Amino acid sequence: MRHFITSVVCLAVGIGIGWYFGYTRPSLQAMHITQELEKETGMSIAEMTKAVPDSLAAIQRDDESAASVSLRGIEILDRGDIPAAKKYLAHWVGSYYRVYHTRGDTNLIARIEGAATTNTEIAAEIAKKIQ
């Protein structure tokens, strides 16, 4: 009987320890991550969940835009018209620069400005004013 009680107590302690480390700790970590995310974004989990479809739609539009520009550039290159392809692609680089040069990705802006020193098409595009 003594071994049986010892076994039951050990089993109960083992279940308790397993529950604590296997369930409560990960739950606590998930709660801390959630609170940190809410603090950083200023949105509740419900608001973030509602915003996901809009975010995914915006990402899809960005991807579609990049694919469209790239496809057109490839089509022009396939025709063998390299100057026209450069002009077409420089237009998009210049468009980004004109709109985002003060608040865009600083690394990309620096790369555009560096490319403008050696590429006349890019230099001409970034020199244009916002239309």
PyMOL commands that set and color helices and strands:
alter all, ss='L'
color gray80, all
select helices_A, chain A and resi 2-41+45-78+82-100+106-116+120-127
alter helices_A, ss='H'
color red, helices_A
deselect
rebuild
show_as cartoon
